[in-house]
């Protein structure tokens, strides 16, 4: 008679955890976007962003132009994210879909 193998126990499956409602709140998402663009500005200012394309480094004038564009785009994105955070916060405070405007 063949020896029987002991029954294997199934691994315990962790209980599902609820999603953090604050993490995905529209206000917090907008603030996260602003923080990401602030990080980009800090990286550009600190010289941590190398501007290149296809492995070929731009000359200094072209690199300065690209950096200038990146900074301008990041500033516009921060302003847009903060405006979005303000609208979403007003919606939460007033309960109106348009923020009470």
Order of alpha helices (4+ residues) and beta strands (2+ residues): alpha-beta-beta-alpha
